[in-house]
Amino acid sequence: MNTMNKELAQFVEYVEDFYGAASTLYPMGATTKMIIAATEKYINKVGTDPEVSNSFCGDSLDREKVRDIMIDDYDLVWPFCSEQIDS
């Protein structure tokens, strides 16, 4: 497995930890297949050139961008807070 594939596999696992069905953080029901497709779509948009500041590097910003793609493409729902916020 080359370095980029290893990094992508780690990123997919990272995203699944946050947004997968078994997540205790933000369970959105994202599948590995959804995450891979959304990640590929995002990378095709921003690239992976480390010299470009907004290119994919596998950080939390990339995770959130992939989440947004999954919300748009797969109609996933951002989990809302179950506690009422007083105004």
N, C-alpha and C positions, 0 to 999 in steps of 0.2 A: 504494500500500500504506500503510495507516494505521500509526501508531506501534506499537500493540499487536501487529498482525500481523507487523511487522518484528521486534519483540522476541521474539515466539513463534517465528518462523523461526530467529532466532539461537539461541534456547534449544534448539530441536530439533536443530540442528547441533551445539551444545555437548554435548548428551546423546549424540548419535550418535558424536561423537569419543571419548567414554568407553566406551560400551557397544555400539557397532555391530560388525558382523562384521569390519570392517577396522581396528578399534581396536588399538593396541599397548599400551593401558593395561589395560582390563578387557574383552576381547572376549567378549561374551555373545550375539552374533548378533541384537541388537535391530535391527529395520527402522525406517525412517522412519515407516511406517504405525503400528507398535506404539508408537513414541515419541509421535506425535501423539495417539493414542487415550488413552494413559496420562496425558499432559499435560492433555488435556481433562478426564479423570476427576478428576485432582488439582485443577485449577482450579475445577471445579464443587463440589468439597468445601471448599476453603479460600478461594476468591474472589481478587480482585485489588486490593482496597482498600488503598492504601498506608498508611492510618491504622490498619489492623489488623496487629499484629505478626507473625502467622503466615500472612498471605496470600501468594500467589504473587508472587515478584519476580524469578525466574530465576537464583537463586544456587545454590551447591553443595548446600544443604539441599534445595531444590526438586528438583535433579537426583537426589539420593539417594532422595527420596520417589517420584519418577517411576520410578526403577530398581526400587524395591520393588513398585510396582504392576505393572510388567512381569514381575517374577519371579512374582508371585501369579497374574496373569491369563494369562500366556503360557508358564508353566513354564520360564522362562529360568533358567539356573544361574549363580550367582555363581562366577567363576573362582577356583579355590583355588590357593594357593601350591604350586609344584612342588617347592620345597625343603623338606626335612624340618626341622622345628623341634625342637631338642633340649630336653628338659625338665630 
